[in-house]
Every structure is written in C-alpha cells, then in structure tokens.
Amino acid sequence: MMRADPVGPRITFYDDDSAERIELSAATLANWAAKTGNLLRDELGAAAGSRIAVLLPAHWQTAAVLFGAWWIGAEVLLDDTAQDADIALCTAERLDEADAAVAATGGEVVVLSLDPFGRPAPDLPVGVTDYATAVRVHGDQIVAERAPGPALAGSSADDVLAACQKCAAALGLTPSDRVWSTKDWDNPTALIENMLTLFAVGASLVQVANPDPDLQERRRASEKVTRNLD
C-alpha cells in the first residue's frame, strides 16, 4: 500500500447513524497501525507469537489494530477463534466476550470507543485499558518484527497473502478499483474477502456502517465507486 500510493485515499469510513465520514491515506493508516503496535508491544507486553483477540466491527480503527498486531508479529484471533488470547481488544458492549477470551491467560483487555473525535470510553472497569487514551502517547513509527508468528487464526502471513491474491484474481480486482462495502470482517474468511484482498492489490475501500438506503446511490457516485461488494 505504501509503495503503490502512500497519500491517496485507502479507506473511507462512513457511519450513517452518527453522520461520521473519515478518510485515511495509506500513510495515515500506517501511522495509526504503528502507534497501535507500539501500544501492544511496549505497554501491554505483546510480542511475536502473542495471541490477540480482535472483537471489533468493520471500522477504520479496527484496520489500524489489525495491522498494528501484525507489525509486531502477533496472531489475530477473530470471533470464532478468540480463545486463550494474551490481549483482547473490543468495544464496551463486548467486554464480557473479551474477558472470556483472556480468561485462561489472565491477559489484558483494551476497549475502543470508536469515537470519531477520539473521546475515551466512559466508565470502564478498573484494570481495563482505554485505547483512545493510551494510544495517543505512542510513536507513529515502528520497527517490524522479523520473525513473526502465525498471522491470522493459525495461518502465516504468506498463507494469508496467497489467499488474498487468489480472491483478488477471482474478483478481478485492480489497484485502480474503489470498492464499496457494508460487509463485516468478523471471521478470517470475511476479513480476507472484504478488506485484506482490497489492500493487497492496492485498491481503496469505502466502508459503510449502518447504511441509510436513501444516501447510498448518491454517495457511490460522489465517491467514484467502481466495484460493489454488497
């Protein structure tokens, strides 16, 4: 992504419930991923081979969490594989699931408010880390782990990339595509098909949460969408 086009839009996120729109370039997304990786490694003790449960919706901050975990060589666990995790990242509504994911290890839980203005999650239990507060003090550059563990639910980074390349070929995706999606990233297959494949080929993503049917046609035109995953 960085080599192909570091400054063009890589992910544009809408939430029609909150009227939020935010657009990130590859460079900005990489900075957020680096800050997240530094938080995971320097503050929470994660390392290559650590198991990190990601219990989050399809959102630009989730993308930063995923790439941050992979930069430090950690393994991402999604909903159906989120067991025996060393760290769990979740929304406040999913704290019980996060607690269950780290129950066997006594690991750390981090809550994301997903607030567009970076406000912290309110009224968190003692011992739970607030992502918005913690991540801001960490640097936006990182040295990538040279000996990573598995990347996604037991699969290596090479295996995940091969799956992305196969999916991209099947869909006929190209770097010039601007892809529209309301789909989830809540299991390994969905993550590969609905997000990672697009980034692997250098395409850009327009991700919409809580879509308002009355807005979609005009928005697709304004965003110059070329492909639709819905």
C-alpha positions in Angstrom: 0.0 0.0 0.0 2.8 2.4 0.9 4.8 1.7 -2.2 1.8 2.0 -4.5 0.2 5.2 -3.3 1.0 6.5 0.2 -1.1 9.6 0.1 -4.2 8.7 -1.9 -7.4 7.6 0.0 -7.0 4.0 1.2 -10.1 3.7 3.4 -13.1 6.0 3.6 -15.4 5.2 6.5 -19.0 6.2 6.9 -21.4 5.6 9.8 -24.8 6.8 8.9 -26.0 6.6 12.5 -23.5 9.3 13.6 -23.1 11.1 10.3 -19.4 10.3 10.5 -17.1 10.3 7.5 -13.4 9.9 7.8 -10.8 9.2 5.1 -7.3 7.9 5.7 -4.4 7.5 3.3 -2.1 4.6 3.4 0.5 6.7 5.2 -2.0 7.8 7.9 -3.3 4.3 8.4 0.3 3.1 8.7 0.9 5.8 11.4 -2.1 4.6 13.4 -1.0 1.0 13.0 2.4 1.8 14.2 1.0 3.6 17.3 -1.2 0.6 18.0 1.7 -1.8 17.5 3.8 0.2 19.9 1.0 0.2 22.5 0.6 -3.5 22.2 4.4 -4.2 22.5 5.7 -1.5 24.8 2.8 -1.1 27.2 0.9 -4.3 27.1 3.8 -6.8 26.6 2.8 -8.3 23.3 5.4 -9.9 21.1 5.9 -12.2 18.2 3.5 -15.1 18.6 1.2 -13.3 21.1 -2.4 -14.1 20.5 -4.6 -11.0 20.1 -8.4 -11.3 20.1 -10.0 -8.5 17.9 -13.7 -8.2 18.9 -14.5 -5.1 16.8 -16.7 -4.1 13.9 -15.6 -3.2 10.4 -14.1 0.2 11.1 -11.0 2.2 10.2 -9.7 1.9 13.8 -10.1 -1.9 13.5 -7.9 -1.8 10.4 -5.2 0.0 12.5 -5.5 -2.6 15.3 -5.1 -5.5 12.8 -2.1 -4.0 11.0 -0.5 -3.0 14.3 -0.8 -6.5 15.6 0.8 -7.9 12.5 3.6 -5.4 12.6 4.8 -6.9 15.9 4.4 -10.4 14.6 1.3 -11.3 16.7 -1.5 -13.6 15.7 -5.0 -12.1 15.3 -8.0 -14.1 16.6 -11.5 -13.1 15.4 -14.9 -14.0 16.9 -14.9 -17.7 16.3 -11.2 -18.3 17.2 -10.9 -15.8 20.1 -9.8 -18.2 22.8 -6.7 -18.3 25.0 -5.8 -14.8 24.0 -3.0 -12.8 25.6 -4.8 -9.5 24.8 -8.3 -8.7 23.7 -9.4 -5.5 22.0 -13.2 -4.8 22.0 -16.0 -2.3 22.2 -17.5 -1.6 25.6 -20.5 -3.7 24.6 -18.4 -6.8 24.2 -16.4 -6.6 27.4 -17.8 -10.0 28.6 -16.6 -11.6 25.4 -13.1 -10.0 25.8 -12.9 -11.2 29.4 -13.7 -14.7 28.3 -11.1 -14.5 25.6 -8.3 -13.8 28.1 -9.7 -15.8 31.0 -7.2 -18.7 30.6 -4.2 -16.4 30.3 -5.1 -13.5 32.6 -4.4 -11.2 29.7 -5.1 -7.6 29.1 -8.3 -6.1 27.8 -8.4 -2.9 25.8 -11.6 -1.1 24.9 -12.1 1.1 21.9 -14.8 3.8 22.0 -14.6 4.2 18.1 -15.4 7.8 18.8 -14.7 10.0 15.7 -13.2 12.7 17.9 -11.0 10.3 19.9 -13.0 10.6 23.1 -12.3 7.8 25.7 -14.8 5.1 26.5 -16.6 6.1 29.7 -17.0 4.1 33.0 -14.5 1.3 32.2 -13.8 -1.3 34.9 -10.6 -1.0 36.9 -7.8 -2.7 35.0 -9.2 -2.2 31.5 -7.1 0.0 29.2 -8.8 2.7 27.2 -7.4 2.6 23.7 -8.1 6.3 22.8 -6.2 7.5 25.9 -3.3 5.0 25.8 -2.5 5.0 22.0 -2.0 8.8 21.7 1.2 8.8 23.7 2.9 6.2 21.5 5.1 6.9 18.5 3.9 6.6 14.9 6.9 4.8 13.6 7.7 1.2 14.3 10.3 -1.5 13.6 8.5 -4.5 12.2 9.1 -7.9 13.7 11.5 -10.0 11.6 10.4 -13.4 13.0 6.6 -13.2 13.2 4.3 -15.9 14.5 1.1 -17.0 12.8 -0.8 -14.0 11.4 -4.5 -15.0 11.3 -6.1 -17.9 13.2 -3.1 -20.2 12.7 -2.3 -19.1 9.1 1.0 -17.5 8.3 1.3 -14.1 6.7 2.4 -15.8 3.4 -0.7 -18.0 3.5 -3.0 -15.0 4.1 -1.4 -13.1 1.3 -1.8 -16.1 -1.0 -5.5 -16.3 -0.1 -5.8 -12.5 -0.9 -4.1 -13.0 -4.3 -6.5 -15.9 -5.1 -9.5 -13.8 -4.1 -8.4 -10.8 -6.0 -7.9 -12.9 -9.1 -11.4 -14.4 -8.7 -13.0 -10.9 -8.3 -10.8 -9.3 -11.0 -9.8 -6.5 -8.6 -7.2 -4.0 -9.7 -5.2 -1.2 -8.0 -7.5 1.4 -9.6 -10.7 0.0 -8.0 -12.6 1.9 -5.4 -14.6 -0.7 -3.6 -17.9 -0.2 -1.7 -18.8 -2.5 1.2 -21.1 -2.8 4.2 -19.8 -6.3 5.0 -18.3 -7.4 8.2 -14.7 -8.6 9.0 -15.7 -10.9 11.8 -14.1 -14.1 10.8 -10.9 -14.9 8.8 -12.6 -15.6 5.5 -14.7 -12.4 5.8 -11.6 -10.3 6.7 -9.7 -11.6 3.7 -12.5 -11.2 1.2 -13.9 -7.9 2.4 -10.8 -6.0 3.5 -7.4 -7.5 3.1 -7.7 -8.6 -0.5 -8.5 -5.0 -1.5 -5.5 -3.6 0.3 -3.2 -6.4 -1.0 -3.9 -5.3 -4.6 -3.7 -1.6 -3.8 -7.4 -0.9 -4.2 -9.2 1.5 -1.9 -12.2 0.8 0.3 -15.4 2.7 1.1 -16.7 1.0 4.3 -20.2 2.0 5.4 -21.7 1.2 8.8 -25.4 1.4 9.5 -26.2 2.4 5.9 -29.1 4.8 5.2 -30.7 3.4 2.0 -31.6 7.0 0.9 -28.0 8.1 0.8 -26.3 5.2 -0.9 -26.7 5.8 -4.6 -25.6 9.4 -4.5 -22.7 8.5 -2.2 -21.5 5.8 -4.5 -21.4 8.4 -7.3 -19.6 11.0 -5.2 -17.0 8.5 -4.0 -16.4 7.3 -7.6 -17.0 3.7 -6.6 -16.0 1.1 -9.3 -16.9 -2.1 -7.5 -19.6 -3.1 -5.0 -19.1 -6.0 -2.5 -22.7 -5.8 -1.2 
